[in-house]
Amino acid sequence: MPKFKCKDTGMKCNFEVKDDNQEELLTIMNIHAEKTHNVKEPTMWEKFKTAIKK
Ligand SMILES: [Zn+2]
């Protein structure tokens, strides 16, 4: 199952999410990234996406 750990992006954050549905995973991550880390730039968002483990 694809999973994402926020600390893998280098953040001091314990947020984790796993979801079989990639679309859903990205949506949850996107909300977290924007709300918690104020992520707006695509380069920063790329970093989040590359931290997804299959
Ligand atoms: Zn986080």
mmCIF file of the protein (N, C-alpha, C, O) and its ligand, coordinates in Angstrom:
data_MODEL
# 
_entry.id   MODEL 
# 
loop_
_entity.id 
_entity.type 
_entity.pdbx_number_of_molecules 
1 polymer     1 
2 non-polymer 1 
# 
_entity_poly.entity_id                      1 
_entity_poly.type                           'polypeptide(L)' 
_entity_poly.nstd_linkage                   no 
_entity_poly.nstd_monomer                   no 
_entity_poly.pdbx_seq_one_letter_code       MPKFKCKDTGMKCNFEVKDDNQEELLTIMNIHAEKTHNVKEPTMWEKFKTAIKK 
_entity_poly.pdbx_seq_one_letter_code_can   MPKFKCKDTGMKCNFEVKDDNQEELLTIMNIHAEKTHNVKEPTMWEKFKTAIKK 
_entity_poly.pdbx_strand_id                 A 
# 
loop_
_entity_poly_seq.entity_id 
_entity_poly_seq.num 
_entity_poly_seq.mon_id 
_entity_poly_seq.hetero 
1 1  MET n 
1 2  PRO n 
1 3  LYS n 
1 4  PHE n 
1 5  LYS n 
1 6  CYS n 
1 7  LYS n 
1 8  ASP n 
1 9  THR n 
1 10 GLY n 
1 11 MET n 
1 12 LYS n 
1 13 CYS n 
1 14 ASN n 
1 15 PHE n 
1 16 GLU n 
1 17 VAL n 
1 18 LYS n 
1 19 ASP n 
1 20 ASP n 
1 21 ASN n 
1 22 GLN n 
1 23 GLU n 
1 24 GLU n 
1 25 LEU n 
1 26 LEU n 
1 27 THR n 
1 28 ILE n 
1 29 MET n 
1 30 ASN n 
1 31 ILE n 
1 32 HIS n 
1 33 ALA n 
1 34 GLU n 
1 35 LYS n 
1 36 THR n 
1 37 HIS n 
1 38 ASN n 
1 39 VAL n 
1 40 LYS n 
1 41 GLU n 
1 42 PRO n 
1 43 THR n 
1 44 MET n 
1 45 TRP n 
1 46 GLU n 
1 47 LYS n 
1 48 PHE n 
1 49 LYS n 
1 50 THR n 
1 51 ALA n 
1 52 ILE n 
1 53 LYS n 
1 54 LYS n 
# 
loop_
_struct_asym.id 
_struct_asym.entity_id 
A 1 
B 2 
# 
loop_
_chem_comp.id 
_chem_comp.type 
_chem_comp.mon_nstd_flag 
ALA 'L-peptide linking' y 
ASN 'L-peptide linking' y 
ASP 'L-peptide linking' y 
CYS 'L-peptide linking' y 
GLN 'L-peptide linking' y 
GLU 'L-peptide linking' y 
GLY 'peptide linking'   y 
HIS 'L-peptide linking' y 
ILE 'L-peptide linking' y 
LEU 'L-peptide linking' y 
LYS 'L-peptide linking' y 
MET 'L-peptide linking' y 
PHE 'L-peptide linking' y 
PRO 'L-peptide linking' y 
THR 'L-peptide linking' y 
TRP 'L-peptide linking' y 
VAL 'L-peptide linking' y 
ZN  non-polymer         . 
# 
_pdbx_entity_nonpoly.entity_id   2 
_pdbx_entity_nonpoly.name        ? 
_pdbx_entity_nonpoly.comp_id     ZN 
# 
_pdbx_nonpoly_scheme.asym_id         B 
_pdbx_nonpoly_scheme.entity_id       2 
_pdbx_nonpoly_scheme.mon_id          ZN 
_pdbx_nonpoly_scheme.ndb_seq_num     1 
_pdbx_nonpoly_scheme.pdb_seq_num     101 
_pdbx_nonpoly_scheme.auth_seq_num    101 
_pdbx_nonpoly_scheme.pdb_mon_id      ZN 
_pdbx_nonpoly_scheme.auth_mon_id     ZN 
_pdbx_nonpoly_scheme.pdb_strand_id   A 
_pdbx_nonpoly_scheme.pdb_ins_code    . 
# 
loop_
_atom_site.group_PDB 
_atom_site.id 
_atom_site.type_symbol 
_atom_site.label_atom_id 
_atom_site.label_alt_id 
_atom_site.label_comp_id 
_atom_site.label_asym_id 
_atom_site.label_entity_id 
_atom_site.label_seq_id 
_atom_site.pdbx_PDB_ins_code 
_atom_site.Cartn_x 
_atom_site.Cartn_y 
_atom_site.Cartn_z 
_atom_site.occupancy 
_atom_site.B_iso_or_equiv 
_atom_site.pdbx_formal_charge 
_atom_site.auth_seq_id 
_atom_site.auth_comp_id 
_atom_site.auth_asym_id 
_atom_site.auth_atom_id 
_atom_site.pdbx_PDB_model_num 
ATOM   1   N  N  . MET A 1 1  ? 0.852  -1.197 0.000  1.00 0.00 ? 1   MET A N  1 
ATOM   2   C  CA . MET A 1 1  ? 0.000  0.000  0.000  1.00 0.00 ? 1   MET A CA 1 
ATOM   3   C  C  . MET A 1 1  ? 0.890  1.251  0.000  1.00 0.00 ? 1   MET A C  1 
ATOM   4   O  O  . MET A 1 1  ? 1.809  1.354  0.813  1.00 0.00 ? 1   MET A O  1 
ATOM   5   N  N  . PRO A 1 2  ? 0.627  2.190  -0.896 1.00 0.00 ? 2   PRO A N  1 
ATOM   6   C  CA . PRO A 1 2  ? 1.442  3.418  -0.909 1.00 0.00 ? 2   PRO A CA 1 
ATOM   7   C  C  . PRO A 1 2  ? 1.315  4.164  0.418  1.00 0.00 ? 2   PRO A C  1 
ATOM   8   O  O  . PRO A 1 2  ? 0.216  4.325  0.951  1.00 0.00 ? 2   PRO A O  1 
ATOM   9   N  N  . LYS A 1 3  ? 2.442  4.612  0.938  1.00 0.00 ? 3   LYS A N  1 
ATOM   10  C  CA . LYS A 1 3  ? 2.368  5.393  2.167  1.00 0.00 ? 3   LYS A CA 1 
ATOM   11  C  C  . LYS A 1 3  ? 3.326  6.579  2.131  1.00 0.00 ? 3   LYS A C  1 
ATOM   12  O  O  . LYS A 1 3  ? 4.343  6.588  1.437  1.00 0.00 ? 3   LYS A O  1 
ATOM   13  N  N  . PHE A 1 4  ? 2.946  7.559  2.906  1.00 0.00 ? 4   PHE A N  1 
ATOM   14  C  CA . PHE A 1 4  ? 3.717  8.786  2.958  1.00 0.00 ? 4   PHE A CA 1 
ATOM   15  C  C  . PHE A 1 4  ? 3.979  9.151  4.409  1.00 0.00 ? 4   PHE A C  1 
ATOM   16  O  O  . PHE A 1 4  ? 3.069  9.182  5.237  1.00 0.00 ? 4   PHE A O  1 
ATOM   17  N  N  . LYS A 1 5  ? 5.254  9.428  4.698  1.00 0.00 ? 5   LYS A N  1 
ATOM   18  C  CA . LYS A 1 5  ? 5.614  9.933  6.022  1.00 0.00 ? 5   LYS A CA 1 
ATOM   19  C  C  . LYS A 1 5  ? 6.190  11.324 5.842  1.00 0.00 ? 5   LYS A C  1 
ATOM   20  O  O  . LYS A 1 5  ? 7.155  11.534 5.108  1.00 0.00 ? 5   LYS A O  1 
ATOM   21  N  N  . CYS A 1 6  ? 5.581  12.246 6.521  1.00 0.00 ? 6   CYS A N  1 
ATOM   22  C  CA . CYS A 1 6  ? 5.992  13.634 6.352  1.00 0.00 ? 6   CYS A CA 1 
ATOM   23  C  C  . CYS A 1 6  ? 7.464  13.848 6.723  1.00 0.00 ? 6   CYS A C  1 
ATOM   24  O  O  . CYS A 1 6  ? 8.147  14.670 6.112  1.00 0.00 ? 6   CYS A O  1 
ATOM   25  N  N  . LYS A 1 7  ? 7.942  13.120 7.708  1.00 0.00 ? 7   LYS A N  1 
ATOM   26  C  CA . LYS A 1 7  ? 9.334  13.322 8.115  1.00 0.00 ? 7   LYS A CA 1 
ATOM   27  C  C  . LYS A 1 7  ? 10.340 12.919 7.025  1.00 0.00 ? 7   LYS A C  1 
ATOM   28  O  O  . LYS A 1 7  ? 11.492 13.351 7.054  1.00 0.00 ? 7   LYS A O  1 
ATOM   29  N  N  . ASP A 1 8  ? 9.903  12.090 6.062  1.00 0.00 ? 8   ASP A N  1 
ATOM   30  C  CA . ASP A 1 8  ? 10.770 11.734 4.934  1.00 0.00 ? 8   ASP A CA 1 
ATOM   31  C  C  . ASP A 1 8  ? 11.054 12.916 4.008  1.00 0.00 ? 8   ASP A C  1 
ATOM   32  O  O  . ASP A 1 8  ? 11.956 12.850 3.174  1.00 0.00 ? 8   ASP A O  1 
ATOM   33  N  N  . THR A 1 9  ? 10.298 13.977 4.152  1.00 0.00 ? 9   THR A N  1 
ATOM   34  C  CA . THR A 1 9  ? 10.558 15.175 3.358  1.00 0.00 ? 9   THR A CA 1 
ATOM   35  C  C  . THR A 1 9  ? 11.545 16.098 4.074  1.00 0.00 ? 9   THR A C  1 
ATOM   36  O  O  . THR A 1 9  ? 11.957 17.127 3.538  1.00 0.00 ? 9   THR A O  1 
ATOM   37  N  N  . GLY A 1 10 ? 11.914 15.708 5.292  1.00 0.00 ? 10  GLY A N  1 
ATOM   38  C  CA . GLY A 1 10 ? 12.837 16.533 6.062  1.00 0.00 ? 10  GLY A CA 1 
ATOM   39  C  C  . GLY A 1 10 ? 12.137 17.417 7.081  1.00 0.00 ? 10  GLY A C  1 
ATOM   40  O  O  . GLY A 1 10 ? 12.775 18.184 7.803  1.00 0.00 ? 10  GLY A O  1 
ATOM   41  N  N  . MET A 1 11 ? 10.794 17.296 7.130  1.00 0.00 ? 11  MET A N  1 
ATOM   42  C  CA . MET A 1 11 ? 10.012 18.081 8.074  1.00 0.00 ? 11  MET A CA 1 
ATOM   43  C  C  . MET A 1 11 ? 10.062 17.424 9.453  1.00 0.00 ? 11  MET A C  1 
ATOM   44  O  O  . MET A 1 11 ? 10.184 16.204 9.564  1.00 0.00 ? 11  MET A O  1 
ATOM   45  N  N  . LYS A 1 12 ? 9.969  18.236 10.490 1.00 0.00 ? 12  LYS A N  1 
ATOM   46  C  CA . LYS A 1 12 ? 9.826  17.694 11.841 1.00 0.00 ? 12  LYS A CA 1 
ATOM   47  C  C  . LYS A 1 12 ? 8.340  17.544 12.106 1.00 0.00 ? 12  LYS A C  1 
ATOM   48  O  O  . LYS A 1 12 ? 7.715  18.379 12.759 1.00 0.00 ? 12  LYS A O  1 
ATOM   49  N  N  . CYS A 1 13 ? 7.798  16.470 11.588 1.00 0.00 ? 13  CYS A N  1 
ATOM   50  C  CA . CYS A 1 13 ? 6.359  16.289 11.592 1.00 0.00 ? 13  CYS A CA 1 
ATOM   51  C  C  . CYS A 1 13 ? 6.063  14.799 11.626 1.00 0.00 ? 13  CYS A C  1 
ATOM   52  O  O  . CYS A 1 13 ? 6.699  14.021 10.915 1.00 0.00 ? 13  CYS A O  1 
ATOM   53  N  N  . ASN A 1 14 ? 5.103  14.399 12.446 1.00 0.00 ? 14  ASN A N  1 
ATOM   54  C  CA . ASN A 1 14 ? 4.787  12.973 12.578 1.00 0.00 ? 14  ASN A CA 1 
ATOM   55  C  C  . ASN A 1 14 ? 3.615  12.528 11.710 1.00 0.00 ? 14  ASN A C  1 
ATOM   56  O  O  . ASN A 1 14 ? 3.107  11.418 11.864 1.00 0.00 ? 14  ASN A O  1 
ATOM   57  N  N  . PHE A 1 15 ? 3.198  13.380 10.816 1.00 0.00 ? 15  PHE A N  1 
ATOM   58  C  CA . PHE A 1 15 ? 2.067  13.030 9.954  1.00 0.00 ? 15  PHE A CA 1 
ATOM   59  C  C  . PHE A 1 15 ? 2.406  11.838 9.052  1.00 0.00 ? 15  PHE A C  1 
ATOM   60  O  O  . PHE A 1 15 ? 3.451  11.806 8.402  1.00 0.00 ? 15  PHE A O  1 
ATOM   61  N  N  . GLU A 1 16 ? 1.503  10.870 9.031  1.00 0.00 ? 16  GLU A N  1 
ATOM   62  C  CA . GLU A 1 16 ? 1.647  9.703  8.161  1.00 0.00 ? 16  GLU A CA 1 
ATOM   63  C  C  . GLU A 1 16 ? 0.301  9.391  7.534  1.00 0.00 ? 16  GLU A C  1 
ATOM   64  O  O  . GLU A 1 16 ? -0.745 9.574  8.158  1.00 0.00 ? 16  GLU A O  1 
ATOM   65  N  N  . VAL A 1 17 ? 0.334  8.923  6.306  1.00 0.00 ? 17  VAL A N  1 
ATOM   66  C  CA . VAL A 1 17 ? -0.913 8.491  5.674  1.00 0.00 ? 17  VAL A CA 1 
ATOM   67  C  C  . VAL A 1 17 ? -0.612 7.323  4.752  1.00 0.00 ? 17  VAL A C  1 
ATOM   68  O  O  . VAL A 1 17 ? 0.420  7.303  4.081  1.00 0.00 ? 17  VAL A O  1 
ATOM   69  N  N  . LYS A 1 18 ? -1.517 6.345  4.719  1.00 0.00 ? 18  LYS A N  1 
ATOM   70  C  CA . LYS A 1 18 ? -1.413 5.293  3.718  1.00 0.00 ? 18  LYS A CA 1 
ATOM   71  C  C  . LYS A 1 18 ? -2.765 5.057  3.096  1.00 0.00 ? 18  LYS A C  1 
ATOM   72  O  O  . LYS A 1 18 ? -3.796 5.103  3.767  1.00 0.00 ? 18  LYS A O  1 
ATOM   73  N  N  . ASP A 1 19 ? -2.745 4.803  1.806  1.00 0.00 ? 19  ASP A N  1 
ATOM   74  C  CA . ASP A 1 19 ? -3.987 4.670  1.072  1.00 0.00 ? 19  ASP A CA 1 
ATOM   75  C  C  . ASP A 1 19 ? -3.743 3.882  -0.210 1.00 0.00 ? 19  ASP A C  1 
ATOM   76  O  O  . ASP A 1 19 ? -2.794 4.154  -0.946 1.00 0.00 ? 19  ASP A O  1 
ATOM   77  N  N  . ASP A 1 20 ? -4.600 2.913  -0.466 1.00 0.00 ? 20  ASP A N  1 
ATOM   78  C  CA . ASP A 1 20 ? -4.488 2.125  -1.693 1.00 0.00 ? 20  ASP A CA 1 
ATOM   79  C  C  . ASP A 1 20 ? -4.793 2.956  -2.932 1.00 0.00 ? 20  ASP A C  1 
ATOM   80  O  O  . ASP A 1 20 ? -4.313 2.672  -4.029 1.00 0.00 ? 20  ASP A O  1 
ATOM   81  N  N  . ASN A 1 21 ? -5.589 3.971  -2.730 1.00 0.00 ? 21  ASN A N  1 
ATOM   82  C  CA . ASN A 1 21 ? -5.985 4.840  -3.826 1.00 0.00 ? 21  ASN A CA 1 
ATOM   83  C  C  . ASN A 1 21 ? -5.023 6.022  -3.929 1.00 0.00 ? 21  ASN A C  1 
ATOM   84  O  O  . ASN A 1 21 ? -5.010 6.905  -3.072 1.00 0.00 ? 21  ASN A O  1 
ATOM   85  N  N  . GLN A 1 22 ? -4.224 6.021  -4.987 1.00 0.00 ? 22  GLN A N  1 
ATOM   86  C  CA . GLN A 1 22 ? -3.188 7.043  -5.171 1.00 0.00 ? 22  GLN A CA 1 
ATOM   87  C  C  . GLN A 1 22 ? -3.761 8.464  -5.213 1.00 0.00 ? 22  GLN A C  1 
ATOM   88  O  O  . GLN A 1 22 ? -3.191 9.400  -4.651 1.00 0.00 ? 22  GLN A O  1 
ATOM   89  N  N  . GLU A 1 23 ? -4.904 8.596  -5.895 1.00 0.00 ? 23  GLU A N  1 
ATOM   90  C  CA . GLU A 1 23 ? -5.569 9.900  -5.996 1.00 0.00 ? 23  GLU A CA 1 
ATOM   91  C  C  . GLU A 1 23 ? -5.936 10.439 -4.614 1.00 0.00 ? 23  GLU A C  1 
ATOM   92  O  O  . GLU A 1 23 ? -5.716 11.605 -4.286 1.00 0.00 ? 23  GLU A O  1 
ATOM   93  N  N  . GLU A 1 24 ? -6.506 9.530  -3.822 1.00 0.00 ? 24  GLU A N  1 
ATOM   94  C  CA . GLU A 1 24 ? -6.940 9.876  -2.490 1.00 0.00 ? 24  GLU A CA 1 
ATOM   95  C  C  . GLU A 1 24 ? -5.745 10.239 -1.615 1.00 0.00 ? 24  GLU A C  1 
ATOM   96  O  O  . GLU A 1 24 ? -5.790 11.204 -0.852 1.00 0.00 ? 24  GLU A O  1 
ATOM   97  N  N  . LEU A 1 25 ? -4.679 9.456  -1.736 1.00 0.00 ? 25  LEU A N  1 
ATOM   98  C  CA . LEU A 1 25 ? -3.448 9.699  -0.986 1.00 0.00 ? 25  LEU A CA 1 
ATOM   99  C  C  . LEU A 1 25 ? -2.914 11.103 -1.282 1.00 0.00 ? 25  LEU A C  1 
ATOM   100 O  O  . LEU A 1 25 ? -2.564 11.857 -0.374 1.00 0.00 ? 25  LEU A O  1 
ATOM   101 N  N  . LEU A 1 26 ? -2.862 11.433 -2.572 1.00 0.00 ? 26  LEU A N  1 
ATOM   102 C  CA . LEU A 1 26 ? -2.350 12.748 -2.980 1.00 0.00 ? 26  LEU A CA 1 
ATOM   103 C  C  . LEU A 1 26 ? -3.234 13.880 -2.466 1.00 0.00 ? 26  LEU A C  1 
ATOM   104 O  O  . LEU A 1 26 ? -2.745 14.942 -2.078 1.00 0.00 ? 26  LEU A O  1 
ATOM   105 N  N  . THR A 1 27 ? -4.550 13.634 -2.470 1.00 0.00 ? 27  THR A N  1 
ATOM   106 C  CA . THR A 1 27 ? -5.467 14.663 -1.969 1.00 0.00 ? 27  THR A CA 1 
ATOM   107 C  C  . THR A 1 27 ? -5.230 14.929 -0.486 1.00 0.00 ? 27  THR A C  1 
ATOM   108 O  O  . THR A 1 27 ? -5.150 16.078 -0.051 1.00 0.00 ? 27  THR A O  1 
ATOM   109 N  N  . ILE A 1 28 ? -5.119 13.839 0.285  1.00 0.00 ? 28  ILE A N  1 
ATOM   110 C  CA . ILE A 1 28 ? -4.885 13.975 1.729  1.00 0.00 ? 28  ILE A CA 1 
ATOM   111 C  C  . ILE A 1 28 ? -3.538 14.674 1.983  1.00 0.00 ? 28  ILE A C  1 
ATOM   112 O  O  . ILE A 1 28 ? -3.432 15.557 2.834  1.00 0.00 ? 28  ILE A O  1 
ATOM   113 N  N  . MET A 1 29 ? -2.523 14.258 1.229  1.00 0.00 ? 29  MET A N  1 
ATOM   114 C  CA . MET A 1 29 ? -1.194 14.871 1.360  1.00 0.00 ? 29  MET A CA 1 
ATOM   115 C  C  . MET A 1 29 ? -1.220 16.351 1.017  1.00 0.00 ? 29  MET A C  1 
ATOM   116 O  O  . MET A 1 29 ? -0.598 17.177 1.685  1.00 0.00 ? 29  MET A O  1 
ATOM   117 N  N  . ASN A 1 30 ? -1.955 16.661 -0.041 1.00 0.00 ? 30  ASN A N  1 
ATOM   118 C  CA . ASN A 1 30 ? -2.022 18.053 -0.507 1.00 0.00 ? 30  ASN A CA 1 
ATOM   119 C  C  . ASN A 1 30 ? -2.652 18.958 0.548  1.00 0.00 ? 30  ASN A C  1 
ATOM   120 O  O  . ASN A 1 30 ? -2.176 20.066 0.798  1.00 0.00 ? 30  ASN A O  1 
ATOM   121 N  N  . ILE A 1 31 ? -3.719 18.474 1.156  1.00 0.00 ? 31  ILE A N  1 
ATOM   122 C  CA . ILE A 1 31 ? -4.386 19.248 2.213  1.00 0.00 ? 31  ILE A CA 1 
ATOM   123 C  C  . ILE A 1 31 ? -3.435 19.454 3.388  1.00 0.00 ? 31  ILE A C  1 
ATOM   124 O  O  . ILE A 1 31 ? -3.320 20.555 3.926  1.00 0.00 ? 31  ILE A O  1 
ATOM   125 N  N  . HIS A 1 32 ? -2.754 18.373 3.776  1.00 0.00 ? 32  HIS A N  1 
ATOM   126 C  CA . HIS A 1 32 ? -1.792 18.466 4.881  1.00 0.00 ? 32  HIS A CA 1 
ATOM   127 C  C  . HIS A 1 32 ? -0.653 19.443 4.540  1.00 0.00 ? 32  HIS A C  1 
ATOM   128 O  O  . HIS A 1 32 ? -0.291 20.300 5.346  1.00 0.00 ? 32  HIS A O  1 
ATOM   129 N  N  . ALA A 1 33 ? -0.110 19.294 3.350  1.00 0.00 ? 33  ALA A N  1 
ATOM   130 C  CA . ALA A 1 33 ? 1.019  20.131 2.930  1.00 0.00 ? 33  ALA A CA 1 
ATOM   131 C  C  . ALA A 1 33 ? 0.658  21.614 2.931  1.00 0.00 ? 33  ALA A C  1 
ATOM   132 O  O  . ALA A 1 33 ? 1.434  22.454 3.388  1.00 0.00 ? 33  ALA A O  1 
ATOM   133 N  N  . GLU A 1 34 ? -0.521 21.919 2.418  1.00 0.00 ? 34  GLU A N  1 
ATOM   134 C  CA . GLU A 1 34 ? -0.945 23.318 2.344  1.00 0.00 ? 34  GLU A CA 1 
ATOM   135 C  C  . GLU A 1 34 ? -1.294 23.896 3.707  1.00 0.00 ? 34  GLU A C  1 
ATOM   136 O  O  . GLU A 1 34 ? -0.888 25.006 4.051  1.00 0.00 ? 34  GLU A O  1 
ATOM   137 N  N  . LYS A 1 35 ? -2.068 23.112 4.488  1.00 0.00 ? 35  LYS A N  1 
ATOM   138 C  CA . LYS A 1 35 ? -2.534 23.623 5.773  1.00 0.00 ? 35  LYS A CA 1 
ATOM   139 C  C  . LYS A 1 35 ? -1.433 23.685 6.820  1.00 0.00 ? 35  LYS A C  1 
ATOM   140 O  O  . LYS A 1 35 ? -1.309 24.663 7.558  1.00 0.00 ? 35  LYS A O  1 
ATOM   141 N  N  . THR A 1 36 ? -0.632 22.615 6.869  1.00 0.00 ? 36  THR A N  1 
ATOM   142 C  CA . THR A 1 36 ? 0.343  22.510 7.949  1.00 0.00 ? 36  THR A CA 1 
ATOM   143 C  C  . THR A 1 36 ? 1.675  23.153 7.587  1.00 0.00 ? 36  THR A C  1 
ATOM   144 O  O  . THR A 1 36 ? 2.324  23.770 8.431  1.00 0.00 ? 36  THR A O  1 
ATOM   145 N  N  . HIS A 1 37 ? 2.079  23.005 6.326  1.00 0.00 ? 37  HIS A N  1 
ATOM   146 C  CA . HIS A 1 37 ? 3.412  23.474 5.940  1.00 0.00 ? 37  HIS A CA 1 
ATOM   147 C  C  . HIS A 1 37 ? 3.387  24.625 4.939  1.00 0.00 ? 37  HIS A C  1 
ATOM   148 O  O  . HIS A 1 37 ? 4.428  25.080 4.464  1.00 0.00 ? 37  HIS A O  1 
ATOM   149 N  N  . ASN A 1 38 ? 2.196  25.079 4.633  1.00 0.00 ? 38  ASN A N  1 
ATOM   150 C  CA . ASN A 1 38 ? 2.045  26.208 3.724  1.00 0.00 ? 38  ASN A CA 1 
ATOM   151 C  C  . ASN A 1 38 ? 2.767  25.985 2.390  1.00 0.00 ? 38  ASN A C  1 
ATOM   152 O  O  . ASN A 1 38 ? 3.376  26.896 1.829  1.00 0.00 ? 38  ASN A O  1 
ATOM   153 N  N  . VAL A 1 39 ? 2.677  24.753 1.906  1.00 0.00 ? 39  VAL A N  1 
ATOM   154 C  CA . VAL A 1 39 ? 3.330  24.397 0.649  1.00 0.00 ? 39  VAL A CA 1 
ATOM   155 C  C  . VAL A 1 39 ? 2.528  24.937 -0.533 1.00 0.00 ? 39  VAL A C  1 
ATOM   156 O  O  . VAL A 1 39 ? 1.359  24.594 -0.711 1.00 0.00 ? 39  VAL A O  1 
ATOM   157 N  N  . LYS A 1 40 ? 3.159  25.771 -1.323 1.00 0.00 ? 40  LYS A N  1 
ATOM   158 C  CA . LYS A 1 40 ? 2.495  26.337 -2.491 1.00 0.00 ? 40  LYS A CA 1 
ATOM   159 C  C  . LYS A 1 40 ? 3.318  26.130 -3.755 1.00 0.00 ? 40  LYS A C  1 
ATOM   160 O  O  . LYS A 1 40 ? 2.757  25.912 -4.829 1.00 0.00 ? 40  LYS A O  1 
ATOM   161 N  N  . GLU A 1 41 ? 4.628  26.195 -3.641 1.00 0.00 ? 41  GLU A N  1 
ATOM   162 C  CA . GLU A 1 41 ? 5.482  26.063 -4.826 1.00 0.00 ? 41  GLU A CA 1 
ATOM   163 C  C  . GLU A 1 41 ? 5.507  24.609 -5.303 1.00 0.00 ? 41  GLU A C  1 
ATOM   164 O  O  . GLU A 1 41 ? 5.597  23.687 -4.492 1.00 0.00 ? 41  GLU A O  1 
ATOM   165 N  N  . PRO A 1 42 ? 5.428  24.409 -6.623 1.00 0.00 ? 42  PRO A N  1 
ATOM   166 C  CA . PRO A 1 42 ? 5.458  23.056 -7.181 1.00 0.00 ? 42  PRO A CA 1 
ATOM   167 C  C  . PRO A 1 42 ? 6.727  22.280 -6.799 1.00 0.00 ? 42  PRO A C  1 
ATOM   168 O  O  . PRO A 1 42 ? 6.665  21.062 -6.627 1.00 0.00 ? 42  PRO A O  1 
ATOM   169 N  N  . THR A 1 43 ? 7.861  22.948 -6.665 1.00 0.00 ? 43  THR A N  1 
ATOM   170 C  CA . THR A 1 43 ? 9.105  22.242 -6.326 1.00 0.00 ? 43  THR A CA 1 
ATOM   171 C  C  . THR A 1 43 ? 9.015  21.603 -4.941 1.00 0.00 ? 43  THR A C  1 
ATOM   172 O  O  . THR A 1 43 ? 9.517  20.505 -4.704 1.00 0.00 ? 43  THR A O  1 
ATOM   173 N  N  . MET A 1 44 ? 8.366  22.318 -4.048 1.00 0.00 ? 44  MET A N  1 
ATOM   174 C  CA . MET A 1 44 ? 8.173  21.812 -2.690 1.00 0.00 ? 44  MET A CA 1 
ATOM   175 C  C  . MET A 1 44 ? 7.200  20.644 -2.705 1.00 0.00 ? 44  MET A C  1 
ATOM   176 O  O  . MET A 1 44 ? 7.391  19.655 -1.997 1.00 0.00 ? 44  MET A O  1 
ATOM   177 N  N  . TRP A 1 45 ? 6.191  20.760 -3.490 1.00 0.00 ? 45  TRP A N  1 
ATOM   178 C  CA . TRP A 1 45 ? 5.193  19.702 -3.620 1.00 0.00 ? 45  TRP A CA 1 
ATOM   179 C  C  . TRP A 1 45 ? 5.811  18.448 -4.232 1.00 0.00 ? 45  TRP A C  1 
ATOM   180 O  O  . TRP A 1 45 ? 5.467  17.331 -3.845 1.00 0.00 ? 45  TRP A O  1 
ATOM   181 N  N  . GLU A 1 46 ? 6.729  18.634 -5.196 1.00 0.00 ? 46  GLU A N  1 
ATOM   182 C  CA . GLU A 1 46 ? 7.452  17.508 -5.797 1.00 0.00 ? 46  GLU A CA 1 
ATOM   183 C  C  . GLU A 1 46 ? 8.169  16.688 -4.730 1.00 0.00 ? 46  GLU A C  1 
ATOM   184 O  O  . GLU A 1 46 ? 8.185  15.458 -4.769 1.00 0.00 ? 46  GLU A O  1 
ATOM   185 N  N  . LYS A 1 47 ? 8.758  17.401 -3.781 1.00 0.00 ? 47  LYS A N  1 
ATOM   186 C  CA . LYS A 1 47 ? 9.481  16.762 -2.684 1.00 0.00 ? 47  LYS A CA 1 
ATOM   187 C  C  . LYS A 1 47 ? 8.547  15.857 -1.873 1.00 0.00 ? 47  LYS A C  1 
ATOM   188 O  O  . LYS A 1 47 ? 8.934  14.770 -1.443 1.00 0.00 ? 47  LYS A O  1 
ATOM   189 N  N  . PHE A 1 48 ? 7.344  16.315 -1.679 1.00 0.00 ? 48  PHE A N  1 
ATOM   190 C  CA . PHE A 1 48 ? 6.353  15.516 -0.968 1.00 0.00 ? 48  PHE A CA 1 
ATOM   191 C  C  . PHE A 1 48 ? 6.015  14.261 -1.775 1.00 0.00 ? 48  PHE A C  1 
ATOM   192 O  O  . PHE A 1 48 ? 5.924  13.161 -1.231 1.00 0.00 ? 48  PHE A O  1 
ATOM   193 N  N  . LYS A 1 49 ? 5.834  14.447 -3.070 1.00 0.00 ? 49  LYS A N  1 
ATOM   194 C  CA . LYS A 1 49 ? 5.420  13.310 -3.897 1.00 0.00 ? 49  LYS A CA 1 
ATOM   195 C  C  . LYS A 1 49 ? 6.518  12.261 -4.010 1.00 0.00 ? 49  LYS A C  1 
ATOM   196 O  O  . LYS A 1 49 ? 6.227  11.066 -4.072 1.00 0.00 ? 49  LYS A O  1 
ATOM   197 N  N  . THR A 1 50 ? 7.769  12.690 -4.038 1.00 0.00 ? 50  THR A N  1 
ATOM   198 C  CA . THR A 1 50 ? 8.853  11.708 -4.153 1.00 0.00 ? 50  THR A CA 1 
ATOM   199 C  C  . THR A 1 50 ? 9.064  10.944 -2.844 1.00 0.00 ? 50  THR A C  1 
ATOM   200 O  O  . THR A 1 50 ? 9.757  9.928  -2.826 1.00 0.00 ? 50  THR A O  1 
ATOM   201 N  N  . ALA A 1 51 ? 8.474  11.425 -1.755 1.00 0.00 ? 51  ALA A N  1 
ATOM   202 C  CA . ALA A 1 51 ? 8.605  10.730 -0.462 1.00 0.00 ? 51  ALA A CA 1 
ATOM   203 C  C  . ALA A 1 51 ? 7.606  9.591  -0.299 1.00 0.00 ? 51  ALA A C  1 
ATOM   204 O  O  . ALA A 1 51 ? 7.640  8.877  0.704  1.00 0.00 ? 51  ALA A O  1 
ATOM   205 N  N  . ILE A 1 52 ? 6.716  9.414  -1.276 1.00 0.00 ? 52  ILE A N  1 
ATOM   206 C  CA . ILE A 1 52 ? 5.745  8.317  -1.214 1.00 0.00 ? 52  ILE A CA 1 
ATOM   207 C  C  . ILE A 1 52 ? 6.460  6.988  -1.421 1.00 0.00 ? 52  ILE A C  1 
ATOM   208 O  O  . ILE A 1 52 ? 7.201  6.799  -2.386 1.00 0.00 ? 52  ILE A O  1 
ATOM   209 N  N  . LYS A 1 53 ? 6.215  6.071  -0.486 1.00 0.00 ? 53  LYS A N  1 
ATOM   210 C  CA . LYS A 1 53 ? 6.812  4.725  -0.586 1.00 0.00 ? 53  LYS A CA 1 
ATOM   211 C  C  . LYS A 1 53 ? 5.745  3.745  -1.034 1.00 0.00 ? 53  LYS A C  1 
ATOM   212 O  O  . LYS A 1 53 ? 4.615  3.756  -0.546 1.00 0.00 ? 53  LYS A O  1 
ATOM   213 N  N  . LYS A 1 54 ? 6.128  2.907  -1.965 1.00 0.00 ? 54  LYS A N  1 
ATOM   214 C  CA . LYS A 1 54 ? 5.166  1.945  -2.481 1.00 0.00 ? 54  LYS A CA 1 
ATOM   215 C  C  . LYS A 1 54 ? 5.094  0.693  -1.598 1.00 0.00 ? 54  LYS A C  1 
ATOM   216 O  O  . LYS A 1 54 ? 4.329  -0.225 -1.890 1.00 0.00 ? 54  LYS A O  1 
HETATM 217 ZN ZN . ZN  B 2 .  ? 3.717  17.384 7.902  1.00 0.00 2 101 ZN  A ZN 1 
# 
